[in-house]
Amino acid sequence: MGLFFYLTIVIGCSLIYFGFVKKTERDIKMKELELEAKKVELEMKKLENCQDSSELEGK
């Protein structure tokens, strides 16, 4: 019975650890996607600003 108890404890701890690692990796991936979305928004605003300024110069 002692072996079964320790085996259960080791498996439980490893499941908790790998769950934590996967959650951390997922959170990092989500942050990277949010950053990429913000970069796209910034690039769109730059293009709109450039387009607006060129229209003002043409008038």
Distance bins in CASP14 RR format, pairs under 12 A and 6 or more apart:
PFRMAT RR
TARGET T0000
AUTHOR 0000-0000-0000
RMODE 2
METHOD distances of the structure
MODEL  1
1 7 0 0 0 0 0 1 0 0 0 0 0
1 8 0 0 0 0 0 1 0 0 0 0 0
2 8 0 0 0 0 1 0 0 0 0 0 0
2 9 0 0 0 0 0 1 0 0 0 0 0
2 10 0 0 0 0 0 1 0 0 0 0 0
3 9 0 0 0 0 0 1 0 0 0 0 0
3 10 0 0 0 0 0 1 0 0 0 0 0
4 10 0 0 0 0 0 1 0 0 0 0 0
4 11 0 0 0 0 0 1 0 0 0 0 0
5 11 0 0 0 0 0 1 0 0 0 0 0
5 12 0 0 0 0 0 1 0 0 0 0 0
6 12 0 0 0 0 0 1 0 0 0 0 0
6 13 0 0 0 0 0 1 0 0 0 0 0
7 13 0 0 0 0 0 1 0 0 0 0 0
7 14 0 0 0 0 0 1 0 0 0 0 0
8 14 0 0 0 0 0 1 0 0 0 0 0
8 15 0 0 0 0 0 1 0 0 0 0 0
9 15 0 0 0 0 0 1 0 0 0 0 0
9 16 0 0 0 0 0 1 0 0 0 0 0
10 16 0 0 0 0 0 1 0 0 0 0 0
10 17 0 0 0 0 0 1 0 0 0 0 0
11 17 0 0 0 0 0 1 0 0 0 0 0
11 18 0 0 0 0 0 1 0 0 0 0 0
12 18 0 0 0 0 1 0 0 0 0 0 0
12 19 0 0 0 0 0 1 0 0 0 0 0
13 19 0 0 0 0 0 1 0 0 0 0 0
13 20 0 0 0 0 0 1 0 0 0 0 0
14 20 0 0 0 0 0 1 0 0 0 0 0
14 21 0 0 0 0 0 1 0 0 0 0 0
15 21 0 0 0 0 0 1 0 0 0 0 0
15 22 0 0 0 0 0 1 0 0 0 0 0
16 22 0 0 0 0 0 1 0 0 0 0 0
16 23 0 0 0 0 0 1 0 0 0 0 0
17 23 0 0 0 0 0 1 0 0 0 0 0
17 24 0 0 0 0 0 1 0 0 0 0 0
18 24 0 0 0 0 0 1 0 0 0 0 0
18 25 0 0 0 0 0 1 0 0 0 0 0
19 25 0 0 0 0 1 0 0 0 0 0 0
19 26 0 0 0 0 1 0 0 0 0 0 0
19 27 0 0 0 0 0 1 0 0 0 0 0
20 26 0 0 0 0 0 1 0 0 0 0 0
20 27 0 0 0 0 0 1 0 0 0 0 0
21 27 0 0 0 0 0 1 0 0 0 0 0
21 28 0 0 0 0 0 1 0 0 0 0 0
22 28 0 0 0 0 0 1 0 0 0 0 0
22 29 0 0 0 0 0 1 0 0 0 0 0
23 29 0 0 0 0 0 1 0 0 0 0 0
23 30 0 0 0 0 0 1 0 0 0 0 0
24 30 0 0 0 0 0 1 0 0 0 0 0
24 31 0 0 0 0 0 1 0 0 0 0 0
25 31 0 0 0 0 0 1 0 0 0 0 0
25 32 0 0 0 0 0 1 0 0 0 0 0
26 32 0 0 0 0 0 1 0 0 0 0 0
26 33 0 0 0 0 0 1 0 0 0 0 0
27 33 0 0 0 0 0 1 0 0 0 0 0
27 34 0 0 0 0 0 1 0 0 0 0 0
28 34 0 0 0 0 0 1 0 0 0 0 0
28 35 0 0 0 0 0 1 0 0 0 0 0
29 35 0 0 0 0 0 1 0 0 0 0 0
29 36 0 0 0 0 0 1 0 0 0 0 0
30 36 0 0 0 0 0 1 0 0 0 0 0
30 37 0 0 0 0 0 1 0 0 0 0 0
31 37 0 0 0 0 0 1 0 0 0 0 0
31 38 0 0 0 0 0 1 0 0 0 0 0
32 38 0 0 0 0 0 1 0 0 0 0 0
32 39 0 0 0 0 0 1 0 0 0 0 0
33 39 0 0 0 0 0 1 0 0 0 0 0
33 40 0 0 0 0 0 1 0 0 0 0 0
34 40 0 0 0 0 0 1 0 0 0 0 0
34 41 0 0 0 0 0 1 0 0 0 0 0
35 41 0 0 0 0 0 1 0 0 0 0 0
35 42 0 0 0 0 0 1 0 0 0 0 0
36 42 0 0 0 0 0 1 0 0 0 0 0
36 43 0 0 0 0 0 1 0 0 0 0 0
37 43 0 0 0 0 0 1 0 0 0 0 0
37 44 0 0 0 0 0 1 0 0 0 0 0
38 44 0 0 0 0 0 1 0 0 0 0 0
38 45 0 0 0 0 0 1 0 0 0 0 0
39 45 0 0 0 0 0 1 0 0 0 0 0
39 46 0 0 0 0 0 1 0 0 0 0 0
40 46 0 0 0 0 0 1 0 0 0 0 0
40 47 0 0 0 0 0 1 0 0 0 0 0
41 47 0 0 0 0 0 1 0 0 0 0 0
41 48 0 0 0 0 0 1 0 0 0 0 0
42 48 0 0 0 0 0 1 0 0 0 0 0
42 49 0 0 0 0 0 1 0 0 0 0 0
43 49 0 0 0 0 0 1 0 0 0 0 0
43 50 0 0 0 0 0 1 0 0 0 0 0
44 50 0 0 0 0 0 1 0 0 0 0 0
44 51 0 0 0 0 0 1 0 0 0 0 0
45 51 0 0 0 0 0 1 0 0 0 0 0
45 52 0 0 0 0 0 1 0 0 0 0 0
46 52 0 0 0 0 0 1 0 0 0 0 0
46 53 0 0 0 0 0 1 0 0 0 0 0
47 53 0 0 0 0 0 1 0 0 0 0 0
47 54 0 0 0 0 0 1 0 0 0 0 0
48 54 0 0 0 0 0 1 0 0 0 0 0
48 55 0 0 0 0 0 1 0 0 0 0 0
49 55 0 0 0 0 0 1 0 0 0 0 0
49 56 0 0 0 0 0 1 0 0 0 0 0
50 56 0 0 0 0 0 1 0 0 0 0 0
50 57 0 0 0 0 0 1 0 0 0 0 0
51 57 0 0 0 0 0 1 0 0 0 0 0
51 58 0 0 0 0 0 1 0 0 0 0 0
52 58 0 0 0 0 0 1 0 0 0 0 0
52 59 0 0 0 0 0 1 0 0 0 0 0
53 59 0 0 0 0 0 1 0 0 0 0 0
END
